[in-house]
Structures are given as C-alpha cells and as structure tokens.
C-alpha cells in the first residue's frame, strides 16, 4: 500500500515539474521582443517597407519593466488596412520569435473623371490621386482606362466588374480608352487608336456582345470598311447595328 502511495506522489511531483518547465518556457517566450519582417506580396509594389514599419510601430506596446512585447495581431492588421494603398494584410508570429507582416498593395486600374478625379482599384475601392504623391509609382497611370458618366459610389463595384469582364478578353485587354455610363443606364465603350463608339447597352451578356463585335471587326477590317462607321450598337441580342459616318 505504501509503495502505491509513494509511486503516486512521485508521479504527481514529476507532472508538476513538467508543467513548471513548460510554463516557464512559455513565459520566457512571451517576454522576449519580436523581430519584425515585412513581406510585400506584389513584386511591383510601390509601398516601402518603412511605411509599413511606421504603421506597426504605432501599435507595438513595449513594457518598460520586463521588455515584454504585447502583440494583438488582429489589431495590427486593422491598423495596416487603414492605409489607403494596402488592400490586404496578414500578421503572424513564427516559432522562432519573428513577427511577420505580409502586405498586398492596392493598385489603380481605372481613372474616374466626374465632378472629381480619382482612381478605382479592381474591387471598386476609391483611391485619391494625392495618395500617390508620397511614393514612387511604377504603374503608368496615364494609360489607365477612363470612366465617365452618371453614377455614384454605389456603382463602383458594378463598373469595375464590367471593366474587368471586358479586359479579361484578350482582344480588348489593352485597347480600352474610355467607359461611359449614360443617363439611361446604358454603357458605351471607346477603344484606343479608333474613332468608333461601341454601344454595349446594359451589362448583361457582355461576353456574347464582345464576341459579336470581334466578328464584325474582323470582317470590316478585311473589307477595309471599318472607318466607314461611327457607332456600333451591340445592345440587341445576336445583332450588330452599325451607324455610318457622315
């Protein structure tokens, strides 16, 4: 009986030592300062790591007594996302004591010209033109498609979805000069190096409308009559209605 009690006591003591060692190691791990590493996800990112570091430093709380670094990862991500040019941020800690921040930059894909001038990114998020004055911009902002017409902030996502659908077609990818939303809600498209106005109608069946235009374009170019037309209307199902230039 006494042997069993002795074994039980030894087991409890051993278990206590294991918990103590694990707890002490965890405390030591929590108390050390984290080295930081910033990873810019985009190879053409114009954000500097210094900009990201400054945002992080604002929220990193160093304890003066024990040099403990208190890190709220979600809060750090929220702080990073307050920067206009950051579209996504992920912050995590590695087992070797490093605080890693992965940042994806927001890029303009269209210039809006209305009462104000500003950019939109691929998700329809507004970017002010002044946001690019503090960093070196590698993208050629002068060649972005221009969006004009009658619309509000609630139309930004719709506009970018339509623009992306058009740009995803290899034929149109680099040819879009202007996308216009008219007062009647219909869309018009203008291509670079062309005087044609393409009437898309609404934003339904866009792929079919683009295919109809490409078929017309190929035939008109082959017959050398492309310059005879000023407007091409694709709003009607499976039809291409042409207006001759006067």
C-alpha positions as a printed NumPy array, in Angstrom:
array([[  0.   ,   0.   ,   0.   ],
       [  2.793,   2.39 ,   0.952],
       [  4.576,   1.614,  -2.329],
       [  1.498,   2.68 ,  -4.281],
       [  1.283,   5.942,  -2.338],
       [  4.971,   6.58 ,  -2.998],
       [  4.551,   5.987,  -6.713],
       [  1.531,   8.291,  -6.795],
       [  3.424,  11.082,  -5.019],
       [  6.42 ,  10.711,  -7.335],
       [  4.124,  10.82 , -10.365],
       [  2.417,  13.978,  -9.126],
       [  5.765,  15.643,  -8.452],
       [  7.051,  14.704, -11.892],
       [  3.895,  16.043, -13.529],
       [  4.269,  19.263, -11.554],
       [  7.861,  19.667, -12.731],
       [  6.771,  19.168, -16.353],
       [  4.067,  21.848, -16.047],
       [  6.503,  24.21 , -14.319],
       [  9.135,  23.816, -17.046],
       [  6.542,  24.266, -19.809],
       [  5.033,  27.318, -18.105],
       [  8.447,  28.892, -17.531],
       [  9.408,  28.338, -21.176],
       [  6.131,  29.906, -22.305],
       [  6.73 ,  32.954, -20.095],
       [ 10.253,  33.326, -21.449],
       [  8.861,  33.067, -24.973],
       [  6.209,  35.727, -24.29 ],
       [  8.702,  38.08 , -22.669],
       [ 11.192,  38.309, -25.471],
       [ 10.89 ,  41.034, -28.048],
       [  9.876,  40.017, -31.545],
       [ 11.999,  40.755, -34.563],
       [  9.851,  42.088, -37.382],
       [  9.894,  41.15 , -41.047],
       [  7.803,  42.881, -43.716],
       [  6.942,  40.998, -46.917],
       [  5.499,  42.952, -49.848],
       [  3.416,  40.387, -51.721],
       [  3.411,  42.238, -55.066],
       [  6.696,  42.234, -56.964],
       [  5.827,  45.661, -58.411],
       [  4.673,  47.11 , -55.102],
       [  5.426,  50.801, -54.722],
       [  4.9  ,  50.75 , -50.977],
       [  8.095,  50.886, -48.976],
       [  8.768,  48.648, -46.   ],
       [  9.428,  51.822, -43.992],
       [  5.802,  52.882, -44.448],
       [  4.594,  49.52 , -43.122],
       [  7.083,  49.609, -40.24 ],
       [  5.876,  53.05 , -39.153],
       [  2.279,  51.821, -39.057],
       [  3.312,  48.829, -36.951],
       [  5.379,  50.869, -34.523],
       [  2.319,  52.973, -33.702],
       [  0.667,  49.947, -32.082],
       [  3.543,  47.828, -30.78 ],
       [  3.454,  48.232, -26.967],
       [  6.794,  47.628, -25.232],
       [  6.683,  47.128, -21.47 ],
       [  9.489,  49.082, -19.786],
       [  9.847,  46.644, -16.887],
       [ 10.308,  43.248, -18.458],
       [ 10.744,  44.069, -22.168],
       [  7.618,  42.088, -22.904],
       [  6.148,  42.768, -26.318],
       [  2.375,  42.666, -26.272],
       [  1.104,  41.906, -29.748],
       [ -2.547,  41.955, -30.829],
       [ -2.28 ,  40.511, -34.325],
       [ -5.805,  41.418, -35.376],
       [ -5.33 ,  44.995, -34.203],
       [ -2.088,  45.279, -36.196],
       [ -3.878,  44.059, -39.318],
       [ -6.664,  46.592, -38.78 ],
       [ -4.113,  49.395, -38.398],
       [ -2.367,  48.404, -41.632],
       [ -5.671,  48.339, -43.511],
       [ -6.283,  51.982, -42.596],
       [ -3.625,  52.885, -45.168],
       [ -5.333,  53.676, -48.456],
       [ -2.848,  51.737, -50.574],
       [ -2.975,  48.495, -48.56 ],
       [ -5.69 ,  46.134, -49.761],
       [ -4.818,  43.134, -47.589],
       [ -2.577,  42.479, -44.587],
       [ -1.722,  39.35 , -42.625],
       [  0.332,  39.446, -39.423],
       [  1.558,  36.319, -37.653],
       [  4.254,  35.133, -35.245],
       [  6.723,  32.381, -36.068],
       [  8.023,  29.819, -33.568],
       [ 11.491,  31.383, -33.698],
       [ 10.183,  34.678, -32.336],
       [  9.658,  36.683, -35.505],
       [  6.701,  38.943, -36.21 ],
       [  5.945,  38.627, -39.932],
       [  3.751,  41.055, -41.84 ],
       [  2.576,  40.243, -45.369],
       [  1.121,  43.224, -47.217],
       [ -0.671,  43.417, -50.569],
       [ -0.832,  46.806, -52.237],
       [ -3.922,  48.351, -53.753],
       [ -3.352,  49.344, -57.398],
       [ -5.444,  51.72 , -59.525],
       [ -6.949,  50.129, -62.623],
       [ -9.147,  52.986, -63.839],
       [ -9.339,  56.78 , -63.632],
       [-12.736,  58.266, -62.847],
       [-13.456,  61.694, -64.299],
       [-16.621,  63.23 , -62.916],
       [-17.074,  66.171, -60.549],
       [-13.807,  64.932, -59.052],
       [-10.91 ,  62.875, -60.395],
       [ -9.863,  59.733, -58.551],
       [ -8.828,  56.133, -59.16 ],
       [-10.617,  52.841, -58.586],
       [ -8.913,  49.571, -57.768],
       [-10.041,  46.18 , -59.083],
       [-12.56 ,  45.815, -56.234],
       [-14.155,  49.191, -56.86 ],
       [-12.44 ,  50.894, -53.914],
       [-11.794,  54.601, -54.363],
       [ -8.177,  55.823, -54.265],
       [ -7.422,  59.526, -54.134],
       [ -4.902,  60.854, -56.653],
       [ -2.922,  62.524, -53.874],
       [ -2.253,  59.123, -52.287],
       [  0.432,  58.5  , -54.904],
       [  2.371,  61.703, -54.341],
       [  4.231,  60.328, -51.32 ],
       [  5.545,  57.196, -53.05 ],
       [  7.256,  56.302, -56.308],
       [  4.618,  54.98 , -58.701],
       [  5.8  ,  52.352, -61.153],
       [  2.474,  51.862, -62.913],
       [  1.792,  54.037, -65.952],
       [ -1.203,  55.956, -64.653],
       [ -1.527,  57.908, -67.909],
       [ -2.644,  54.819, -69.811],
       [ -5.416,  53.713, -67.46 ],
       [ -8.949,  53.392, -68.873],
       [-11.079,  56.444, -68.102],
       [-14.591,  56.107, -66.653],
       [-17.09 ,  58.925, -67.155],
       [-20.843,  59.416, -66.931],
       [-23.68 ,  59.425, -64.457],
       [-23.066,  57.186, -61.455],
       [-22.426,  57.272, -57.714],
       [-20.323,  55.372, -55.197],
       [-22.872,  52.542, -55.181],
       [-21.977,  51.869, -58.842],
       [-18.193,  51.497, -58.374],
       [-18.241,  47.713, -57.969],
       [-20.605,  47.31 , -60.945],
       [-18.335,  49.487, -63.099],
       [-15.217,  47.545, -62.167],
       [-16.921,  44.189, -62.721],
       [-17.893,  45.335, -66.22 ],
       [-14.436,  46.739, -66.946],
       [-12.777,  43.529, -65.739],
       [-15.077,  41.406, -67.93 ],
       [-14.014,  43.456, -70.952],
       [-10.315,  43.453, -70.049],
       [-10.32 ,  39.691, -69.47 ],
       [-10.953,  39.317, -73.186],
       [ -7.507,  39.27 , -74.793],
       [ -8.663,  41.361, -77.757],
       [ -9.763,  44.254, -75.528],
       [ -7.175,  43.92 , -72.75 ],
       [ -5.048,  46.942, -73.67 ],
       [ -7.431,  48.685, -76.075],
       [ -9.925,  50.304, -73.694],
       [ -9.687,  54.07 , -73.712],
       [-12.999,  55.083, -72.161],
       [-16.029,  53.504, -70.496],
       [-19.099,  55.701, -70.198],
       [-22.299,  55.175, -68.247],
       [-25.071,  57.194, -69.849],
       [-28.049,  58.79 , -68.101],
       [-30.279,  55.949, -69.346],
       [-28.009,  53.45 , -67.565],
       [-26.551,  52.014, -70.77 ],
       [-22.822,  51.77 , -71.39 ],
       [-20.568,  52.975, -74.189],
       [-17.008,  51.944, -74.917],
       [-14.236,  53.69 , -76.833],
       [-11.056,  51.96 , -77.978],
       [ -7.562,  53.362, -78.354],
       [ -6.491,  54.349, -81.873],
       [-10.083,  54.215, -83.069],
       [-12.921,  56.664, -83.635],
       [-15.577,  54.024, -83.111],
       [-18.109,  54.316, -80.295],
       [-19.316,  50.899, -79.152],
       [-22.758,  50.83 , -77.542],
       [-22.91 ,  47.93 , -75.083],
       [-26.419,  48.516, -73.765],
       [-26.75 ,  47.156, -70.225],
       [-24.129,  44.984, -68.535],
       [-25.785,  41.652, -69.368],
       [-24.412,  39.075, -71.847],
       [-21.16 ,  41.028, -72.139],
       [-19.117,  38.11 , -73.465],
       [-21.598,  37.486, -76.262],
       [-21.639,  41.185, -77.178],
       [-17.833,  41.297, -77.281],
       [-17.705,  38.209, -79.491],
       [-20.217,  39.789, -81.862],
       [-18.053,  42.899, -82.09 ],
       [-14.881,  40.885, -82.765],
       [-16.616,  39.04 , -85.602],
       [-17.777,  42.355, -87.088],
       [-14.339,  43.938, -86.566],
       [-12.527,  41.126, -88.36 ],
       [-14.846,  41.284, -91.385],
       [-14.892,  45.105, -91.558],
       [-11.12 ,  45.265, -91.361],
       [-10.76 ,  42.583, -94.022],
       [-13.137,  44.505, -96.302],
       [-11.437,  47.832, -95.45 ],
       [-14.728,  49.429, -94.381],
       [-14.069,  49.877, -90.653],
       [-13.561,  53.631, -90.974],
       [-16.941,  53.97 , -92.684],
       [-18.764,  53.605, -89.346],
       [-19.007,  55.931, -86.354],
       [-21.066,  53.79 , -83.953],
       [-21.519,  50.075, -83.396],
       [-24.565,  49.045, -81.364],
       [-24.315,  45.679, -79.569],
       [-27.317,  46.172, -77.285],
       [-29.578,  43.827, -79.284],
       [-29.315,  40.062, -78.928],
       [-27.074,  38.497, -81.575],
       [-27.097,  41.649, -83.673],
       [-24.578,  44.282, -84.665],
       [-26.207,  47.533, -85.736],
       [-23.837,  49.965, -87.471],
       [-24.181,  53.705, -87.972],
       [-22.353,  55.093, -90.989],
       [-20.076,  58.043, -90.558],
       [-21.447,  61.224, -92.132]])
